[in-house]
Amino acid sequence: MKDLFSLKGRVALVTGGSRGIGAMIVQGFLEHGCSRVYISARKAAQCDAAAKELSQYGECISIPADVSTMEGIAALVAKIGERETSLDILVNNAGAAWGEEFDTFPENGWDKVVDLNLKTPFFLTQQLAPLLRASAAGGRLAKVINIASIDGISINPLETYSYAGSKAGLIHMTKRMALRLVKDGIVVSAIAPGAFASEMNKAARDHGDAIAPMIPSGRIGTPEDMAGAAIYLASRAGDYVVGSTVVVDGGVTYAR
């Protein structure tokens, strides 16, 4: 039981790992024993700087990539393949949002968000499947964690049609992927975060004290809250959590 949450010796990739929720997960993984954590982000300078900062907790390696395109996915997979013969943990965290009124909501606001939030997790997992299967062949289950959102479960007042739709789709797709990939020793699950300080959730980042009274727990999420959920799913402790989405929101979903 003492090693139930250990990630000792594991190798992970976290997309969108240079900031926000991704960086919270990376730090948690490194502090709980991961040998190496690769992070990807579209902006190379930001990705490199984040990897340098996160390396105080363990080995963090920057691989800048634009995973919103199939070409970008292929390039990232190729670079991981040059460095590793197997991959233990994949966190599909890279995402985008778009808010606009129904009558003027644009096609590019649909395509950008749905491609990155829903299409990318599927095809990145598909292309990394050989490395994930190689990890599972070593006797420990490989893990894929999709980062969804409570906006894919319940409705908020914002007109974020493509974001809410893509996150709801990701939650359902997690179930479908999980049933197929568990046969290969790859466990797929998801996390649906609530209010965490990030570039995407500027309200929580910049006005956490104002938002806190609207959350049953009385506060926004902390890095420890997010890291804890990800460590649970990535470690032996989460081996039997197949296809489920863990809601980490301080009770907001039930209060809406």
N, C-alpha and C positions, 0 to 999 in steps of 0.2 A: 504493500500500500504506500510506502514512503516514496516510491518512484512513479506513482500514478499520474502525476502531472508533469513529469520530467520530459524534456525535449532533447535530452543529451544525445549528441551525435547526429541530429537531424539537419537536413538541408532544406531551406524554404525559399520560395519566391513570393514576394508581395507586390502586386501591381499597384500603382499609385501609392507607393510606400514612402514617398519623400515628405509627406506632411499629413496632418489631420489624423483620421482614424487609421490609415495605413501605417504611419510612423508609430502610433501607439502600439499597434500589433507587433511591429518589428522590434521595438524595445522589449516588449514582453517575451517574445520568442528568444531573443538573445540572452536575456537575463535568466531564462529557464533552460538554457543549455544548448540551443541550436549551434551547430558548428559554424554555419554560414547562413546568412540571409541575404538574398539578392533583392534589390529593389529596382523597379522601373518607374519612369515618369517621362512625360513628353519633353519637358525642358531639361536639357542636359546639365546646365550649370546648377540648377536647383537640385537635381537628382544627385549629382556629385557632392554637393555641399551637405546634403542630408545624410548621405552615406558616411561622410567624414565625421559628422556630428554623432551619428548613431553608433559608430565604431567604438565609442567609449564603453559600450555594453558588450561588445563582441565583434566578430568579423562581419561587416556589412559591405556589400559590393554593389556599386552602381552600374546598371545597364540601361542607359537612356533608350526609350523606345516609344513610339506612338502606336499603341495597341488598338486604336480605333479603326485601323485598316488591316486587311489581310496581309499586306506586305509588311506592316509593322509587327504583326503577330509572328510571321515567319522569321523575321530578323531576330526578334527576341528569343524565339525557340532555338534558332541556330546558335546564338551566342551562349545560351545556357548549355546546349549540347556540346559545345567546344570545351566547356569547363567541368561538366558533370556527366557521369554515366547513369545516374539515377536522381530522382527528385522526390523528397519525402512529403513536402507540404506545398500546396499552391493556394494562395489567397487571391481571389478575384475581387480586388477592391477598387480599381480604377473606375471612375464614373463621372457623369455629368448631369446637370439639371437645366431646365428651361421653364420659365414662367411667363405666361402671356394670356390675355383674354381669349375666350373661345372663338369669337368672331374674327380675330386677327392672328390666331396661332399659326405660325408658318411651317412649311414642310421641312425646312432645314432645322427648325427647332425640334422636329419629330425625329428626323433621321440621325442627327448628331447624338441625341440622347439614347434612342433605342439601340443604335448600333453599338455604342460603348457599354451601355448598361446590361444588354441582353445578348447581343450577337457575340461580342468579344469574349465573355466568360465561356460560352459554349465552344467556340473555335480555338481559343487558347488552351482550354482543357483537352480538347480533341488532339491538338498537335503535341501537347506535352504528355499525352497518355503513355507513349512508350517508356518515357523516363519514370513516370509514376508507377507503371506496371513493374519496371525493373526494381523499384524500391520495395514494392509489395512482395516480390519474389524473394527478398531477403528475410522474410518472416515477420515483418511488421507492416501493418496496414498503412498505405499512403492516404493522405488526406487532401481534400479539396474543400475550401471554405468560400462560399459566395457571400459578398457583403450586399445585403438587400437594404430595406428600409421599412420603418413602420408605416410609411406612406403607401406601401404596397399591400398593407393589411387593413388600415382604416383611412378615412378621408379627412384631410385638413382643409382649411378655407382657401388655400392658394390654388390658382389655376395652373397646375403643373401636370398637364395631361400626359405627356410622353414620359415624364419621370415616374409618376404613379403607376402608369401602365407597364413600364419596363420593369419596375421593381416587383410588381405583382407577378409578372411573367417570370421573373428570375426565381421567385419563391416556388412557383409551380414547376419550373424547369429543373430546379434542384431536386425535387422528388423524382422526376423522370430519369435524370442522369444518375441519381443515387441507385435506383433499382438496377440499372444496367451495369454500372461500374463496380458495385460491391462484389459482383461475380469475379472481378479481376483483382480483388483486394484493395480497391480504392473506395474510401468512404467519402461521400459528398454530403455536406450540410451547409447551413447558412446562418448568418446573423442579421437581425433586423434592428439597427440602432435607432434610438430616439435622438434627443438633443445632446450632441457632443460638439465642442468647440472645433471648428474646422473652416477651411476656405469655402466649402459648399454651404455650411450652416453658419453664416456670418452672424445671425441673430444670437445663436448660442455663444459664439465666440466673443461678440462685442457687447451683448446685453444679457449675460447669464443671470445676473441678479434680478432683472425684470421678468425673465422667463421662469425662474425657479418656482414662484408661487403657483404657476399653472401646471406644475408637475407634481403628482401625488407624493413622490419622495422628497420634494422640496428643494431639489437641486438639479443642475445639469449633470451629465455623465462625466466621469473622470477618466484619465488614461488607464488607471487600474481596472475600472469597470470593463472597458473594451478589451484590454489585454487579457483579463481573467477569462472572459467568454471564449476568446480565440485560443488561449492555451488549453482550456478544457476540451474544446473540439479537436485540437491538433494532437493532443496527447493520448495516451492509453485510456485515460478517463472517458474520452468521447468515442471510443471504438464502436459502441453499440447505438450511437445516435446517427441513424441513417436516413437522410432525406429531410430531416426536421429543420425548422428555422427557430433559432433561439432569439427571443425578443429581449432586448436590453434597452429599456426606455424609462425606468423609474415608475412604471404604471400608467403612462400616458395612453397607450392603446385602449386600456380598459376604461379610462375616464372620458374618452371622446364620445 
